[in-house]
């Protein structure tokens, strides 16, 4: 399933509506730390291993598309 993700920094939340995920991250967007936190949180929410979450586009943007396998 492909989801559109909107990231907000310095916040802690996760909201899902249809195929849109809004998520708050505490990690800074340096050396992909925020992307790693994003993958961990989404994997935990869906009960999947982190290897099943892939960022398809938006690696350096607050708007991303991810695939959950």
Residue, then its C-alpha position, 0 to 999 in steps of 0.5 A: x500500500x502506498x501512503x502520502x506522508x506529511x512530516x512535522x518536526x519537534x512534535x510527537x504524534x501519528x494520524x492516519x486518514x485513508x492513505x494519508x499519514x501525518x506524523x510528528x518527529x523529534x529527530x532532526x533532519x540530519x544524516x537521515x535521522x528523521x527518515x529512520x525515526x519515520x520508518x520505525x514509527x510507521x513500522x511499529x504502528x502497522x506491526x511490521x518489520x522496518x524492512x517492509x517500509x520503503x520511502x519511495x520519494x521525498x527523502x529530503x522533503x517533509x512530503x513523502x510517499x512510502x510503501x508498506x509491504 
